[in-house]
Each structure stands twice: as C-alpha cells, then as structure tokens.
Amino acid sequence: MSTKRRDFIRNVAYGAAGIGIGGIASGFTAKSYGRIVGANDRLNVALMGCGRRVSAYYAALKDKTNNVDVAYICDVMKKQREKVAKDLTGKVSGNLTLVNDIHDVWNDKSVDAIFNATPDHWHAPGTWMAMKAGKHVYIEKPCSHNPREGELLVAFQKKYGKVVQMGNQQRSAKESIEIISEIHKGVIGNVYKAVAFYSNNRGEVPAAKPAATPEGLDWNLWQGPAPRVEYKDNTWDYNWHWYGWHWGTAETGNNATHELDVARWALQVTYPEHVDVEAAKRHFVNDGWVMYDTMDASFRFPGNKIIQWDGKSRSGYNTYGSDRGTVIYGSEGTVFVNRNGYTLFDRMGKKVKDSKSKGTEAGTALGGGGDMTDTHVANFFNVIRGTETKLNSPIEEGAISQMMCHYANISYRIGKSFNVDTQNGHILDKEGMKLWDRTYEKGWEPKL
C-alpha cells in the first residue's frame, strides 16, 4: 500500500464520527468501509512489549490469511526484542525492525496497528498515544491501570475513531458465544448469579531490593507514564505484578478480567450497585509479594443480580473442578463455562448438554495463547479492513468489565465496601474516589 493511500485511509478514520460497539464509523456501511480501508491490503503491524504474552500472537501473525507484515518489534529490554526477532525471522512477512523506543513506531505513518502487551501501567497510555498517532490497537488486559484510564480510553477511541480490541479472548470462543446466546434466550430461565473463579499455585517471590539496572534495560522508558523510582532487583521481569500498585493491578486486574467479563456478559449487567471484598495475603507471608494473594469479592447489581469472584493466586486447589471459569445460575438451570467449552445442567443438576472445545487456549500458564487468541486477533484485523462489522470485545465493553477489577482492588485498599453510581460507574465513597486516578510522570499526563 502506498504512503499516499495510507494517509487517505488515516484521514478518513480521523474524520469519521467514531467506531462504536458495532465496529463501524457512523454513517458508513460495512461494505463501504471495507472499500475505504482495502479488504485485501496488507496491514503493517508492530509489537509493543515482548514479554511472555507476545508469543500468543505468533500463530495469527504467521497465518497468511490474515495478510499482515510485522514492521516493528519494540521492547525496552534488548534481549527480549532480539528473542522475538529470532522467533519470527523467516516465519512472518515484514521488515522486523527492532527498536527500543515506541515513539519511533508511532512516528512511522506506514504502521496501521499495534499490539500493546506492555506492563499494566503502560496499557492505557500506550494505547491512547497510539490512537493519537493514527494506529489501531489490540490492547491486552487489563486495559487500564485505574478507573479513570478506562474512561479516557473510551473518550480517545470516540475522538480518533480507531479500532481498539481488548485482549479478553474468551469473547471470541465459539462455545462461549454459543452458550451466552442461549442464556440470553432463556435456556436456564431468569439468570440471577455468576461465580467467577481462578486458582493458581504461584510460588514464593523474592523481596525487591535496590540493585543496578539490568544490562540492556531502558529503565526510564520501562517506567514510562509512571512517576520515577529507583530500580529494584527482579522488578522488570513479571514480579512487578506483585510489588505494589505503582505498576500492577494485582491478580484481580491480571486474571479476573477474563472471568468477570464472562459473568457480566452472561448476566447482561453494567455497573454494580454495591461492592464488598475480603482479601489478604495468605501464603508465604514474609516474602516480597506485597498485595493480597487471595480474594473473595461480591458485586450486587440492579435487578437482584450478583457476581462473585473467588481468586486464589497461590492455592492450586480447584474448588470448582477447573483452574478457572464461570458458573452461571438461573431459575431453571446452571451453566459451567470456561476456555474448554461449557456444560449445561437442568434445575435438578442433571447434565443436559456438554460442548467441549477442540482448541488449545491455555488456562493459567504464563503467556497463554491458542485458538481463542488467534480468532480474537483475526477479528481485530477484519474489523480494521471492514470485512467484519463488529469487534468481539470493543474497548467500550472491555473498560466496563475492567472496572469491576478496579472496584475490587479499591475496596481492598481502603478496607471497606462501598456503593456505586450505576449510571456512570463512579464510587459513592470519598476515600474510594481518591484512587480513581493516578499521578503521572511530568510530561506523560493524558491530553485528550
């Protein structure tokens, strides 16, 4: 595709009224939008963040039917971007240019889309800066580090009209789509409750101590939008998840995003009326893990509906017969659904139907990946081109589900339950609202 044609496409996207949940800019039909972006044109994509999750995209990037070139591999750790380049060289199309600074990618007008698989504190800022630069974004969960960032992501998407897909890939699972549709049609009667759960056996974490910055790491750029602090040993490589709220969103932001989203999808609810949480650090109490590792949360919604979260980061006991999933209760039956498919039971507990996936999506393995991710990525590409009209997880929906994780974390942090405004999602508690936003490093503040 010529630079002139790319500029034309980008100008059309900027001028559009915005891509909504249906995936198409206001006033455009799927057919006409598809002609504008070029259904058969190759998409130039960039990888932003080359940690454990990046390999989950490999299959989709190698799939010739997706018709993409990998233009850039970007990571602030030299050895990580070099590893990804080694993994993909000769297996994907594109120049595979290695860069340390994502600004180099944003400044390249030939790049159409970015995969944002950075640490949590980079997710929302990296996405809205990419949109401002004219890029579509596949944003990994959690889509935001705090509630205000979720609001900002939706606002930026509406302003710039870019395609933004959140990486809660179970929204693209054939079996999940099928059973949620049946639930909405009344297969288990009036749906009133869902229990979302996660069990993992994460081990002991070393205490973070001041240390020299690892060779090859751009620590300043790794921190990016977050206020600057000194480097501590073992922070940059995954354990930032457990070393405090400066970077991460704890296990609830890290994993509950998936199952709470399925629960909310099934119950057809938006913001809860009330949030109540019990959480604590229960395992390896003297190690470096500074957040809770065990959480029980309840979200009460209008219409007497409830969603519960049972999160166990360091206890591998499968309370519900699986390491993760969602149990959905109705007046006439129950559904168990996870990444492997679903089982439908009648009110007496008798199995009515069992539909198992033949796919390969990982459960609690670090990084994950599999057929759900492949389908989710393909949906992202196809909506960019206009050959599909709806994103399976548009940022408008993803941000609402992510809000439930933020509510749970805030309730834990302030040590009390609270009510929520069901119209705008704001917390009806002054102490809770103090955690609605965060402070940014000077020069990185969001500018809509």
TADAUR-V764044 format. One line per field, one symbol per residue. ss: DSSP state (A for helix, B for strand, O for the rest). psi: psi as a letter, one per 20 degrees, with the letter a starting at -180 (. if undefined). A space follows every 50 residues. Layout:
ss=???
psi=???
This chain:
ss=OOAAAAAAAAAAAAAOOOBOOOOOBOOOOAAAAAAAAOOOOOBBBBBBOO OOOAAAAAAAAAOAAAOBBBBBBBOOBAAAAAAAAAAAOOOOOOOOBBBO OAAAAAOOOOOOBBBBOOOAAAAAAAAAAAAAOOOBBBBOOOOOOOAAAA AAAAAAAAAAOOOBBBOOAAAAOAAAAAAAAAAAOOOOOOBBBBBBBBBO BOOOOOOOOBOOOOOOBOAAAAAOOBOOOOOBOOOOOOAAAAOOOOOOOA AAAAAAAAAAAAAAAAAOOOOOOBBBBBBBOOOOOOOOOOOOOBBBBBBB BOOOBBBBBBBBOBOOOOOOOOOBBBBBBBOOBBBBBBOOBBBBBBOOOO BBBBBBOOOOOOOOOOOOOOAAAAAAAAAAAAAAAOOOOOOOOBAAAAAA AAAAAAAAAAAAAAOOOBBBOOOOOOBOOAAAAOOOOOOBOOOOOOOO
psi=pqhggghgghhgghiqiqoahiipqpiprhghhhhginhjqqpoqqpool bhhhiiigghhhohiilqpogqopqioghghhghgghipiirqrhlppqh ohhhghioiiphqponlrrgiiggghghhgghjjqqpopqqqiqirghhg ghggggghgikqpopqlniiijpghggghhghghijhkbopiqpoqrppq lqaqpqppqprqpqpipnhghghdiqqprqqqpjghngihhjkrihgaka hghghhgghhggghggilreqrhqppppqroiqlijaioiaqipppqpop rqjlqqpqpnpohkojpnhjjriqapppprhjaqpppaiibqppqahijp phqoopqjajpqejqpgbrahggghgghggghhghjiqipqhmqhhghhg hhhhgggggggghikrrrrqoigijqplpgggihjharpqppijqpo.
